[in-house]
């Protein structure tokens, strides 16, 4: 499952702790 894989990456990769990075990378909200 791609979402599970990405969720695992977010948990393991320190850069995902940076909210601004996540928001700038994941423009999924309208």
N, C-alpha and C positions, 0 to 999 in steps of 0.2 A: 504494500500500500504506500503510495507516494507521500501521502500526508503523514503517515507514521514515520517514514524515513526522514522527512523534513523536520518533524517534531523532534526526532532523536538528534538530528544535527543541531537544532536550536538548543537542546539541552547540553550538548557536548562542546559546542563551539563558543568560546567566550565572546566573540563579536556579537552574537545574538542577544547578549545581555544589554547591548547598547540600543535603547528604544529608538533613537533617531535613525540608526542604521536599519533596523527592522522596518520602521515606517517608510523610509525612503526606498527600501528594496521591495517591499510588499505593498504595491499600490492596488490592492484588490477591493478596497472599499470605494463606493461611488462618491 
